[in-house]
Amino acid sequence: MIFNVMEGLEPMHNWLYGPERMALREACLYILMKDYGSELKEDGTPLYSTMSLYECAHDWVSQGNPSPEGIQLYYQKYYG
């Protein structure tokens, strides 16, 4: 049985996960992973958690930002 995860969701929730918002989320994640995803501490563990990168991208998109411009400063201020 195949389920449609978007079926029955509230309109605002659909907006958040629509094609344009998903493309923006992807662009944000790309930037964050490129800038922060490979930095390591002295012991070899990641300096920034993958979870914080994903949460930042989600928050950025859910706040209605139209582009990824400025997401690095946002990450540094609230997650870094």
Steps between C-alpha positions, in 0.01 A plus 500: 500500500635843402425802718492860385672684785374838374135391497295647781763752610403856580563756221782669694670164547466429126660837424797417718569178312401606149743466208634856524560476876667160460731643232586789731564257787734303272690817403533601865627158600751505217642833618508398865659162431761662272587767756466311828460130427864403473655696786642273769611539859850393600372155595352449152134542593286749307517858623138560398230237533312383194181543700572870553554547126168333416314689774642829380392432141152400618465810718622725218245358258214495751555870575415578140842607376488512118863402434799349681674839506598573860468148636868487603459803727177353637676172576790675672265709712257229611675166457877548475 
